[in-house]
Amino acid sequence: MKKQTSFLFILLAISTSTVIAQKSSAILRGGLNLANVSTKSDGTADEANILTTFQVGIIGDLPITSFLYIQPGLLFSGKGSKAQSGQPTDANYYRAEVNPYYIEIPVNVVLKAPIGGGAKFFAGAGPYIAMGIAGNRKLDYKIANVAFSRKDKIKFSNDDPTTSGEEGAGFGILKRFDYGLNGTVGIEGKSVSISANYGLGLAKLQSGTTNGEDNNNKHRVLSFTIGFRL
């Protein structure tokens, strides 16, 4: 576990130092996250459970050739999902939100092509790793027209993503470490860029491999961002 945590912080330091060293090729990025959690064996999620949250961070833009770039990043990103049964005006009603926040490190290989007027179209993909650091769970419900509400902080288990153990697994506890694949597509000018991004989580959110009940529960995040070149 200590080795995994140390490894993550080393990657954070490398990404940060890389971006700082290349200030002319760094992008301050922020935007809207449409977060969800997959629930089906094919990896899809219920669109009705999309949770609106946000991301903000810095992305390096490091040229390898005139058209090929490496883009490491350091992001603060909201994930999670919501679920609802009934309407607030009903006698019986249920709504739950789980909104964890992660420090995320994506590393994308990006291709760029000029489209005129100094603008470029870009598309790329790569892996990401992330560590949960905060978040809230919120529950609102009614039983026979009697309303109840509860809000508490998310608990993270200090799991080792390379093992199959059940470290701290349990109801209401998320694994601290997430990893997966992400893709990006967008248009950039000399100082501003806009993009659509998708994060495909590969890590189970809760118990380890010895419990198969939540095998399908993995993060899915569609984001729309705007970036400003520093």
C-alpha atoms as an extended CHARMM CRD file, in Angstrom:
* protein
*
       230  EXT
         1         1  MET       CA              0.0000000000        0.0000000000        0.0000000000  PROA      1               0.0000000000
         2         2  LYS       CA              2.7800000000        2.4460000000        0.9490000000  PROA      2               0.0000000000
         3         3  LYS       CA              4.5620000000        1.6660000000       -2.3150000000  PROA      3               0.0000000000
         4         4  GLN       CA              1.3980000000        2.4370000000       -4.3130000000  PROA      4               0.0000000000
         5         5  THR       CA              0.8660000000        5.7470000000       -2.5010000000  PROA      5               0.0000000000
         6         6  SER       CA              4.5110000000        6.7340000000       -2.9830000000  PROA      6               0.0000000000
         7         7  PHE       CA              4.2860000000        5.8270000000       -6.6700000000  PROA      7               0.0000000000
         8         8  LEU       CA              1.2150000000        8.0300000000       -7.1250000000  PROA      8               0.0000000000
         9         9  PHE       CA              2.8560000000       11.0250000000       -5.4730000000  PROA      9               0.0000000000
        10        10  ILE       CA              5.9900000000       10.5330000000       -7.5770000000  PROA      10              0.0000000000
        11        11  LEU       CA              3.8300000000       10.6990000000      -10.6990000000  PROA      11              0.0000000000
        12        12  LEU       CA              2.1270000000       13.8240000000       -9.3430000000  PROA      12              0.0000000000
        13        13  ALA       CA              5.5160000000       15.4500000000       -8.8040000000  PROA      13              0.0000000000
        14        14  ILE       CA              6.7560000000       14.4620000000      -12.2610000000  PROA      14              0.0000000000
        15        15  SER       CA              3.6360000000       15.8100000000      -13.9720000000  PROA      15              0.0000000000
        16        16  THR       CA              3.7400000000       19.0590000000      -12.0010000000  PROA      16              0.0000000000
        17        17  SER       CA              7.4490000000       19.6550000000      -12.6390000000  PROA      17              0.0000000000
        18        18  THR       CA              6.9990000000       18.8700000000      -16.3340000000  PROA      18              0.0000000000
        19        19  VAL       CA              4.2150000000       21.4180000000      -16.6810000000  PROA      19              0.0000000000
        20        20  ILE       CA              6.1390000000       24.0660000000      -14.7280000000  PROA      20              0.0000000000
        21        21  ALA       CA              9.2190000000       23.4890000000      -16.8640000000  PROA      21              0.0000000000
        22        22  GLN       CA              7.1500000000       23.9780000000      -20.0170000000  PROA      22              0.0000000000
        23        23  LYS       CA              5.1130000000       27.0690000000      -19.0760000000  PROA      23              0.0000000000
        24        24  SER       CA              4.7820000000       28.1010000000      -22.6890000000  PROA      24              0.0000000000
        25        25  SER       CA              3.1330000000       24.7470000000      -23.3700000000  PROA      25              0.0000000000
        26        26  ALA       CA              0.7780000000       24.4750000000      -20.4000000000  PROA      26              0.0000000000
        27        27  ILE       CA             -2.9990000000       24.8200000000      -20.4260000000  PROA      27              0.0000000000
        28        28  LEU       CA             -5.1610000000       25.8260000000      -17.4760000000  PROA      28              0.0000000000
        29        29  ARG       CA             -8.3390000000       23.7700000000      -17.9640000000  PROA      29              0.0000000000
        30        30  GLY       CA            -11.7280000000       23.5970000000      -16.2910000000  PROA      30              0.0000000000
        31        31  GLY       CA            -15.2330000000       22.5740000000      -17.1080000000  PROA      31              0.0000000000
        32        32  LEU       CA            -18.3310000000       20.4870000000      -16.6150000000  PROA      32              0.0000000000
        33        33  ASN       CA            -18.3060000000       16.7940000000      -15.6810000000  PROA      33              0.0000000000
        34        34  LEU       CA            -21.2940000000       14.5730000000      -16.3920000000  PROA      34              0.0000000000
        35        35  ALA       CA            -20.4490000000       11.6970000000      -14.0710000000  PROA      35              0.0000000000
        36        36  ASN       CA            -22.0310000000        8.2830000000      -13.8080000000  PROA      36              0.0000000000
        37        37  VAL       CA            -21.3180000000        4.7470000000      -12.6450000000  PROA      37              0.0000000000
        38        38  SER       CA            -21.7160000000        1.7080000000      -14.8660000000  PROA      38              0.0000000000
        39        39  THR       CA            -24.2000000000       -0.8860000000      -13.6530000000  PROA      39              0.0000000000
        40        40  LYS       CA            -24.4650000000       -3.3720000000      -16.5190000000  PROA      40              0.0000000000
        41        41  SER       CA            -22.2630000000       -6.2320000000      -17.6700000000  PROA      41              0.0000000000
        42        42  ASP       CA            -21.5090000000       -4.4280000000      -20.9610000000  PROA      42              0.0000000000
        43        43  GLY       CA            -20.1020000000       -1.4590000000      -19.0310000000  PROA      43              0.0000000000
        44        44  THR       CA            -22.9230000000        0.9720000000      -19.7690000000  PROA      44              0.0000000000
        45        45  ALA       CA            -24.6820000000        3.2150000000      -17.2650000000  PROA      45              0.0000000000
        46        46  ASP       CA            -28.2170000000        4.4860000000      -16.7870000000  PROA      46              0.0000000000
        47        47  GLU       CA            -28.3870000000        8.0020000000      -18.2500000000  PROA      47              0.0000000000
        48        48  ALA       CA            -30.9920000000        8.9560000000      -15.6460000000  PROA      48              0.0000000000
        49        49  ASN       CA            -28.2670000000        8.6490000000      -12.9850000000  PROA      49              0.0000000000
        50        50  ILE       CA            -25.9170000000       11.3030000000      -14.4340000000  PROA      50              0.0000000000
        51        51  LEU       CA            -24.4990000000       13.6090000000      -11.7620000000  PROA      51              0.0000000000
        52        52  THR       CA            -23.3860000000       17.1160000000      -12.7370000000  PROA      52              0.0000000000
        53        53  THR       CA            -20.0510000000       18.0910000000      -11.1960000000  PROA      53              0.0000000000
        54        54  PHE       CA            -16.8050000000       19.7510000000      -12.3510000000  PROA      54              0.0000000000
        55        55  GLN       CA            -13.0870000000       19.5050000000      -12.9800000000  PROA      55              0.0000000000
        56        56  VAL       CA            -10.1880000000       21.9630000000      -12.8970000000  PROA      56              0.0000000000
        57        57  GLY       CA             -6.4720000000       21.5360000000      -13.4270000000  PROA      57              0.0000000000
        58        58  ILE       CA             -3.4570000000       21.9960000000      -15.6350000000  PROA      58              0.0000000000
        59        59  ILE       CA             -2.4950000000       20.1100000000      -18.7990000000  PROA      59              0.0000000000
        60        60  GLY       CA              0.9660000000       19.9950000000      -20.3340000000  PROA      60              0.0000000000
        61        61  ASP       CA              1.2600000000       20.2440000000      -24.1140000000  PROA      61              0.0000000000
        62        62  LEU       CA              4.6220000000       18.7620000000      -25.0730000000  PROA      62              0.0000000000
        63        63  PRO       CA              5.4940000000       18.4900000000      -28.7910000000  PROA      63              0.0000000000
        64        64  ILE       CA              7.1480000000       15.3240000000      -30.0690000000  PROA      64              0.0000000000
        65        65  THR       CA              6.7560000000       16.2370000000      -33.7350000000  PROA      65              0.0000000000
        66        66  SER       CA              4.8520000000       18.9800000000      -35.5530000000  PROA      66              0.0000000000
        67        67  PHE       CA              1.6280000000       16.9880000000      -35.2390000000  PROA      67              0.0000000000
        68        68  LEU       CA              2.2300000000       14.5830000000      -32.3050000000  PROA      68              0.0000000000
        69        69  TYR       CA              2.0270000000       15.7450000000      -28.6720000000  PROA      69              0.0000000000
        70        70  ILE       CA              2.1480000000       14.2520000000      -25.2030000000  PROA      70              0.0000000000
        71        71  GLN       CA             -0.3080000000       15.8080000000      -22.7470000000  PROA      71              0.0000000000
        72        72  PRO       CA              0.2460000000       14.8890000000      -19.0820000000  PROA      72              0.0000000000
        73        73  GLY       CA             -2.1900000000       16.4810000000      -16.6610000000  PROA      73              0.0000000000
        74        74  LEU       CA             -2.9210000000       17.1560000000      -13.0260000000  PROA      74              0.0000000000
        75        75  LEU       CA             -6.6650000000       17.5160000000      -12.3510000000  PROA      75              0.0000000000
        76        76  PHE       CA             -9.0740000000       17.9040000000       -9.4680000000  PROA      76              0.0000000000
        77        77  SER       CA            -12.0890000000       16.0080000000      -10.7800000000  PROA      77              0.0000000000
        78        78  GLY       CA            -15.5610000000       15.2100000000       -9.4670000000  PROA      78              0.0000000000
        79        79  LYS       CA            -17.1150000000       11.8210000000      -10.1900000000  PROA      79              0.0000000000
        80        80  GLY       CA            -20.0350000000        9.7330000000       -8.8770000000  PROA      80              0.0000000000
        81        81  SER       CA            -23.6960000000        9.3050000000       -9.7260000000  PROA      81              0.0000000000
        82        82  LYS       CA            -27.2260000000        9.7700000000       -8.4170000000  PROA      82              0.0000000000
        83        83  ALA       CA            -30.3220000000        7.6070000000       -8.1360000000  PROA      83              0.0000000000
        84        84  GLN       CA            -33.9490000000        8.5810000000       -7.7160000000  PROA      84              0.0000000000
        85        85  SER       CA            -37.2670000000        6.8430000000       -7.2110000000  PROA      85              0.0000000000
        86        86  GLY       CA            -40.4720000000        8.8710000000       -7.3950000000  PROA      86              0.0000000000
        87        87  GLN       CA            -40.9000000000       12.6400000000       -7.2270000000  PROA      87              0.0000000000
        88        88  PRO       CA            -40.4140000000       15.0570000000       -4.2950000000  PROA      88              0.0000000000
        89        89  THR       CA            -44.1730000000       15.6490000000       -4.2310000000  PROA      89              0.0000000000
        90        90  ASP       CA            -44.9300000000       11.9300000000       -3.7920000000  PROA      90              0.0000000000
        91        91  ALA       CA            -45.7620000000       10.4120000000       -0.4400000000  PROA      91              0.0000000000
        92        92  ASN       CA            -42.8260000000        8.0430000000       -0.8610000000  PROA      92              0.0000000000
        93        93  TYR       CA            -39.6890000000        9.3690000000       -2.4890000000  PROA      93              0.0000000000
        94        94  TYR       CA            -35.9770000000        8.5490000000       -2.6410000000  PROA      94              0.0000000000
        95        95  ARG       CA            -32.9490000000       10.4200000000       -4.0050000000  PROA      95              0.0000000000
        96        96  ALA       CA            -29.2980000000        9.6300000000       -3.3480000000  PROA      96              0.0000000000
        97        97  GLU       CA            -26.1160000000       11.3000000000       -4.5880000000  PROA      97              0.0000000000
        98        98  VAL       CA            -22.5350000000       10.1020000000       -4.2710000000  PROA      98              0.0000000000
        99        99  ASN       CA            -19.9990000000       12.7530000000       -5.3230000000  PROA      99              0.0000000000
       100       100  PRO       CA            -16.3340000000       11.7920000000       -4.6920000000  PROA      100             0.0000000000
       101       101  TYR       CA            -13.4530000000       14.0370000000       -5.7070000000  PROA      101             0.0000000000
       102       102  TYR       CA            -10.1660000000       12.7490000000       -7.0700000000  PROA      102             0.0000000000
       103       103  ILE       CA             -6.6970000000       14.0010000000       -7.8690000000  PROA      103             0.0000000000
       104       104  GLU       CA             -6.3080000000       12.5910000000      -11.3730000000  PROA      104             0.0000000000
       105       105  ILE       CA             -3.2900000000       12.2080000000      -13.6480000000  PROA      105             0.0000000000
       106       106  PRO       CA             -4.1360000000       11.6130000000      -17.3200000000  PROA      106             0.0000000000
       107       107  VAL       CA             -1.4120000000       11.1090000000      -19.9210000000  PROA      107             0.0000000000
       108       108  ASN       CA             -2.6940000000       11.3880000000      -23.4740000000  PROA      108             0.0000000000
       109       109  VAL       CA             -1.0040000000       10.9720000000      -26.8380000000  PROA      109             0.0000000000
       110       110  VAL       CA             -2.5730000000       13.6390000000      -29.0350000000  PROA      110             0.0000000000
       111       111  LEU       CA             -2.5950000000       14.2200000000      -32.7830000000  PROA      111             0.0000000000
       112       112  LYS       CA             -3.1480000000       17.7510000000      -34.1210000000  PROA      112             0.0000000000
       113       113  ALA       CA             -4.1250000000       18.9380000000      -37.6000000000  PROA      113             0.0000000000
       114       114  PRO       CA             -4.4690000000       22.5370000000      -38.8330000000  PROA      114             0.0000000000
       115       115  ILE       CA             -7.9400000000       23.5850000000      -39.9750000000  PROA      115             0.0000000000
       116       116  GLY       CA             -7.1790000000       27.1670000000      -40.9880000000  PROA      116             0.0000000000
       117       117  GLY       CA             -7.0360000000       30.5390000000      -39.3420000000  PROA      117             0.0000000000
       118       118  GLY       CA             -4.3700000000       29.3990000000      -36.9160000000  PROA      118             0.0000000000
       119       119  ALA       CA             -6.7440000000       26.8360000000      -35.3740000000  PROA      119             0.0000000000
       120       120  LYS       CA             -6.1230000000       23.1060000000      -35.0150000000  PROA      120             0.0000000000
       121       121  PHE       CA             -8.2810000000       20.0630000000      -34.5510000000  PROA      121             0.0000000000
       122       122  PHE       CA             -6.9220000000       17.5460000000      -32.0370000000  PROA      122             0.0000000000
       123       123  ALA       CA             -7.7840000000       14.0550000000      -30.8460000000  PROA      123             0.0000000000
       124       124  GLY       CA             -6.0280000000       11.6880000000      -28.4920000000  PROA      124             0.0000000000
       125       125  ALA       CA             -6.2240000000        8.9970000000      -25.8630000000  PROA      125             0.0000000000
       126       126  GLY       CA             -4.2810000000        7.4500000000      -23.0220000000  PROA      126             0.0000000000
       127       127  PRO       CA             -4.4240000000        6.0690000000      -19.4720000000  PROA      127             0.0000000000
       128       128  TYR       CA             -5.1780000000        7.8010000000      -16.2010000000  PROA      128             0.0000000000
       129       129  ILE       CA             -4.6960000000        7.0820000000      -12.5190000000  PROA      129             0.0000000000
       130       130  ALA       CA             -6.5420000000        8.8440000000       -9.7050000000  PROA      130             0.0000000000
       131       131  MET       CA             -6.6880000000        9.0150000000       -5.9210000000  PROA      131             0.0000000000
       132       132  GLY       CA             -9.8470000000        9.8410000000       -3.9730000000  PROA      132             0.0000000000
       133       133  ILE       CA             -9.3330000000       12.6610000000       -1.4710000000  PROA      133             0.0000000000
       134       134  ALA       CA            -12.7860000000       13.9720000000       -0.5030000000  PROA      134             0.0000000000
       135       135  GLY       CA            -16.4760000000       13.8780000000       -1.2990000000  PROA      135             0.0000000000
       136       136  ASN       CA            -19.9940000000       13.7210000000        0.0820000000  PROA      136             0.0000000000
       137       137  ARG       CA            -22.9670000000       11.3850000000        0.0950000000  PROA      137             0.0000000000
       138       138  LYS       CA            -26.4300000000       12.8910000000        0.2850000000  PROA      138             0.0000000000
       139       139  LEU       CA            -29.7330000000       11.1370000000        0.8710000000  PROA      139             0.0000000000
       140       140  ASP       CA            -33.2350000000       12.6640000000        0.7450000000  PROA      140             0.0000000000
       141       141  TYR       CA            -36.3170000000       10.5190000000        1.1430000000  PROA      141             0.0000000000
       142       142  LYS       CA            -39.9350000000       10.5060000000        2.2490000000  PROA      142             0.0000000000
       143       143  ILE       CA            -41.9430000000        7.7620000000        3.8830000000  PROA      143             0.0000000000
       144       144  ALA       CA            -45.7000000000        8.3280000000        4.1440000000  PROA      144             0.0000000000
       145       145  ASN       CA            -45.1270000000       12.0780000000        3.5560000000  PROA      145             0.0000000000
       146       146  VAL       CA            -42.5620000000       12.2920000000        6.3590000000  PROA      146             0.0000000000
       147       147  ALA       CA            -39.3440000000       13.7770000000        4.9620000000  PROA      147             0.0000000000
       148       148  PHE       CA            -35.8290000000       12.7890000000        5.9820000000  PROA      148             0.0000000000
       149       149  SER       CA            -32.4090000000       14.0240000000        4.8960000000  PROA      149             0.0000000000
       150       150  ARG       CA            -28.8430000000       12.9230000000        5.5430000000  PROA      150             0.0000000000
       151       151  LYS       CA            -25.4390000000       14.1080000000        4.3600000000  PROA      151             0.0000000000
       152       152  ASP       CA            -22.0280000000       12.7280000000        5.2970000000  PROA      152             0.0000000000
       153       153  LYS       CA            -18.4890000000       12.4730000000        4.0140000000  PROA      153             0.0000000000
       154       154  ILE       CA            -17.3770000000        9.6530000000        1.7500000000  PROA      154             0.0000000000
       155       155  LYS       CA            -15.0150000000        7.1260000000        3.2950000000  PROA      155             0.0000000000
       156       156  PHE       CA            -12.1660000000        5.7130000000        1.2330000000  PROA      156             0.0000000000
       157       157  SER       CA            -10.4780000000        2.3670000000        1.8160000000  PROA      157             0.0000000000
       158       158  ASN       CA             -6.7060000000        2.3380000000        1.4070000000  PROA      158             0.0000000000
       159       159  ASP       CA             -6.7950000000       -0.4650000000       -1.1080000000  PROA      159             0.0000000000
       160       160  ASP       CA             -3.8910000000       -1.6720000000       -3.1790000000  PROA      160             0.0000000000
       161       161  PRO       CA             -5.1060000000       -1.7190000000       -6.8290000000  PROA      161             0.0000000000
       162       162  THR       CA             -2.6140000000       -4.4860000000       -7.7260000000  PROA      162             0.0000000000
       163       163  THR       CA             -4.0370000000       -7.0200000000       -5.2650000000  PROA      163             0.0000000000
       164       164  SER       CA             -7.3540000000       -8.8170000000       -4.8890000000  PROA      164             0.0000000000
       165       165  GLY       CA             -7.8140000000       -8.3210000000       -1.1470000000  PROA      165             0.0000000000
       166       166  GLU       CA            -10.8190000000       -6.8160000000        0.5920000000  PROA      166             0.0000000000
       167       167  GLU       CA             -9.0740000000       -3.8870000000        2.2780000000  PROA      167             0.0000000000
       168       168  GLY       CA            -11.6830000000       -1.8640000000        4.1210000000  PROA      168             0.0000000000
       169       169  ALA       CA            -14.5050000000       -2.9770000000        1.8500000000  PROA      169             0.0000000000
       170       170  GLY       CA            -18.0090000000       -2.2750000000        3.0150000000  PROA      170             0.0000000000
       171       171  PHE       CA            -21.2300000000       -0.3670000000        2.4250000000  PROA      171             0.0000000000
       172       172  GLY       CA            -20.6310000000        3.3230000000        1.7870000000  PROA      172             0.0000000000
       173       173  ILE       CA            -16.8690000000        2.8860000000        1.3650000000  PROA      173             0.0000000000
       174       174  LEU       CA            -15.1620000000        3.5670000000       -1.9620000000  PROA      174             0.0000000000
       175       175  LYS       CA            -11.7520000000        2.3630000000       -3.0250000000  PROA      175             0.0000000000
       176       176  ARG       CA             -9.2720000000        5.2140000000       -2.8350000000  PROA      176             0.0000000000
       177       177  PHE       CA             -7.5160000000        4.4270000000       -6.1220000000  PROA      177             0.0000000000
       178       178  ASP       CA             -9.0990000000        4.5900000000       -9.5620000000  PROA      178             0.0000000000
       179       179  TYR       CA             -7.5510000000        3.9750000000      -12.9670000000  PROA      179             0.0000000000
       180       180  GLY       CA             -8.7310000000        3.6620000000      -16.5320000000  PROA      180             0.0000000000
       181       181  LEU       CA             -8.5940000000        5.0380000000      -20.0530000000  PROA      181             0.0000000000
       182       182  ASN       CA             -9.5630000000        8.4270000000      -21.3810000000  PROA      182             0.0000000000
       183       183  GLY       CA            -10.0090000000       10.1230000000      -24.7210000000  PROA      183             0.0000000000
       184       184  THR       CA            -10.1210000000       13.7430000000      -25.8200000000  PROA      184             0.0000000000
       185       185  VAL       CA            -11.2000000000       15.6300000000      -28.9290000000  PROA      185             0.0000000000
       186       186  GLY       CA            -11.4260000000       19.3570000000      -29.5770000000  PROA      186             0.0000000000
       187       187  ILE       CA            -10.3210000000       22.5290000000      -31.2960000000  PROA      187             0.0000000000
       188       188  GLU       CA             -7.5810000000       24.9030000000      -30.1890000000  PROA      188             0.0000000000
       189       189  GLY       CA             -6.4540000000       28.3770000000      -31.1240000000  PROA      189             0.0000000000
       190       190  LYS       CA             -3.3340000000       30.2380000000      -30.0720000000  PROA      190             0.0000000000
       191       191  SER       CA             -4.5960000000       30.9100000000      -26.5470000000  PROA      191             0.0000000000
       192       192  VAL       CA             -7.9130000000       29.0800000000      -26.0490000000  PROA      192             0.0000000000
       193       193  SER       CA             -9.0390000000       25.4940000000      -26.5610000000  PROA      193             0.0000000000
       194       194  ILE       CA            -12.3330000000       23.6840000000      -26.1350000000  PROA      194             0.0000000000
       195       195  SER       CA            -12.6430000000       19.9360000000      -25.7820000000  PROA      195             0.0000000000
       196       196  ALA       CA            -14.8740000000       16.9840000000      -25.0180000000  PROA      196             0.0000000000
       197       197  ASN       CA            -13.3270000000       14.2330000000      -22.9150000000  PROA      197             0.0000000000
       198       198  TYR       CA            -14.3910000000       10.7990000000      -21.7390000000  PROA      198             0.0000000000
       199       199  GLY       CA            -13.0330000000        8.7880000000      -18.8280000000  PROA      199             0.0000000000
       200       200  LEU       CA            -13.6170000000        5.0300000000      -18.8430000000  PROA      200             0.0000000000
       201       201  GLY       CA            -12.9080000000        3.6740000000      -15.3750000000  PROA      201             0.0000000000
       202       202  LEU       CA            -11.5020000000        0.1460000000      -15.1380000000  PROA      202             0.0000000000
       203       203  ALA       CA            -11.3070000000       -0.1770000000      -11.3530000000  PROA      203             0.0000000000
       204       204  LYS       CA            -14.1710000000       -1.4790000000       -9.2190000000  PROA      204             0.0000000000
       205       205  LEU       CA            -15.4160000000        1.2320000000       -6.9020000000  PROA      205             0.0000000000
       206       206  GLN       CA            -15.9820000000       -0.8760000000       -3.8160000000  PROA      206             0.0000000000
       207       207  SER       CA            -15.1020000000       -4.3950000000       -2.7120000000  PROA      207             0.0000000000
       208       208  GLY       CA            -12.2230000000       -6.4630000000       -4.1090000000  PROA      208             0.0000000000
       209       209  THR       CA            -12.2970000000       -9.3380000000       -6.5530000000  PROA      209             0.0000000000
       210       210  THR       CA            -13.5060000000      -11.8710000000       -3.9580000000  PROA      210             0.0000000000
       211       211  ASN       CA            -16.9050000000      -10.1680000000       -4.0200000000  PROA      211             0.0000000000
       212       212  GLY       CA            -18.5430000000      -10.2730000000       -7.4510000000  PROA      212             0.0000000000
       213       213  GLU       CA            -21.7500000000       -8.3940000000       -6.6350000000  PROA      213             0.0000000000
       214       214  ASP       CA            -20.3760000000       -5.0170000000       -7.7270000000  PROA      214             0.0000000000
       215       215  ASN       CA            -18.1270000000       -6.0920000000      -10.6070000000  PROA      215             0.0000000000
       216       216  ASN       CA            -19.8870000000       -3.6940000000      -12.9730000000  PROA      216             0.0000000000
       217       217  ASN       CA            -19.6250000000       -0.5720000000      -10.7980000000  PROA      217             0.0000000000
       218       218  LYS       CA            -16.9800000000        1.6330000000      -12.4180000000  PROA      218             0.0000000000
       219       219  HSD       CA            -16.6470000000        5.3610000000      -13.0710000000  PROA      219             0.0000000000
       220       220  ARG       CA            -17.8480000000        6.8930000000      -16.3280000000  PROA      220             0.0000000000
       221       221  VAL       CA            -17.2150000000       10.6240000000      -16.8690000000  PROA      221             0.0000000000
       222       222  LEU       CA            -18.0660000000       12.7570000000      -19.9080000000  PROA      222             0.0000000000
       223       223  SER       CA            -16.6370000000       16.2700000000      -19.6320000000  PROA      223             0.0000000000
       224       224  PHE       CA            -16.7610000000       19.4860000000      -21.6310000000  PROA      224             0.0000000000
       225       225  THR       CA            -13.8770000000       21.8350000000      -20.9190000000  PROA      225             0.0000000000
       226       226  ILE       CA            -12.3040000000       25.1120000000      -21.9080000000  PROA      226             0.0000000000
       227       227  GLY       CA             -8.5800000000       25.7200000000      -21.6330000000  PROA      227             0.0000000000
       228       228  PHE       CA             -6.3740000000       28.8140000000      -21.5820000000  PROA      228             0.0000000000
       229       229  ARG       CA             -2.7520000000       28.5550000000      -22.6420000000  PROA      229             0.0000000000
       230       230  LEU       CA             -0.3370000000       29.9740000000      -20.0680000000  PROA      230             0.0000000000
